[in-house]
Amino acid sequence: MQLITNCPVCNATTLSSFITTTAQMHANKALFNFDQCANCKLVFLNPRVPIEELKNYYTSYYLPYRGAKAWGKFEKLVENSQRQLDLKRVNRVKAEYAMVSDALILDVGCGKPSFLKACKQTLNCRTLGIDFTDEGWHNQSTDFDGLDLKVAEIKDLSSNLQPDVITMWHYLEHDYTPFENLSFLKTIAKPSTKLIIEIPNFNSESRRKYGKHWAGWHTPRHTSLFSPHNIELLLNKSGWKVTKLLTYGTMDPYLLYWMSEMEIKGIQWDKNMESEFWKFLLGKLLFIPKQLMEKQSSLGIMTVIATPQ
């Protein structure tokens, strides 16, 4: 593992260890270090897992890849929850960009591309999804007919692409080279392109509450934990202007609290999750009063909207 000596956002060299956490959603409980930059306060994994070894942390323990099937007889209920999330994301796109039929939505880190499917059905627009693996769609080709899906990196995209909307739903915190990738996306964007980023918020109540057990670390898959100040700094530096910064998002913040509690509990993430369902649901109901205040105090998620400078 190679040690990073300069902050990935502001390039400062004054770094110090912030916290040590164990691998999350993984059988191996190896320890990993997160540093913090004294200048812009970015917190980032240092050193990082070599990219060629990263696939070892996307195993049967990784709940997002298991999807609704992980919940056994409650699979249909969980699928419905995903549909509601996808529609919230479609509505976020509609709120930021006046869609027309030939508009192109580029979803970076599309995973299981149910969001793009909802865009295709609801907005009748063109779609392109990229990810570093086809794990999210390769056995479900009929579910995602009509979608353009590629195993690719940002640098592989055509210089003539000119997407109208670029979405990153919990992608940027995984990115090993966020400045380079955001800079490249700026070069292929239109002046009117809207960039929509949803990421964990380091400066949030859930991070302060759970400390080393905070699910937002997602150790070692998350490489950067941003706060409002340094995500705006990164975007400005890479050619984007932030037009809106919301300290909440489409993702239910309760998930961060629940996953953090499960890390404390030491749950086996590869098990059938049926036995956790009713406790999960009860916790979600009890969380509602707190969630009503998420626009006043960030619970763990933030959304950034930007346009090319």
Secondary structure, DSSP 4 states (H G I P E B T S, - for coil): -PPP-S-TTT----EEEEEEEE-SSSS---EEEEEEETTT--EEESSPPPGGGGGGGSSTT-HHHHGGGGGGGGHHHHHHHHHHHHHHHHHHHHHHS---TT-EEEEET-SSTHHHHHHHHHH--EEEEEES--TTTTT-GGGGTT-EEEE--GGGS-TT---SEEEEES-GGG-S-HHHHHHHHHHHS-TT-EEEEEEE-SSSHHHHHHGGG-TTSTTTT--EE--HHHHHHHHHHTTEEEEEEES--SS-THHHHHHHHHHHHT--TTS-GGGGHHHHHHHHHHHHHHHTTTTTS--SEEEEEEEE-
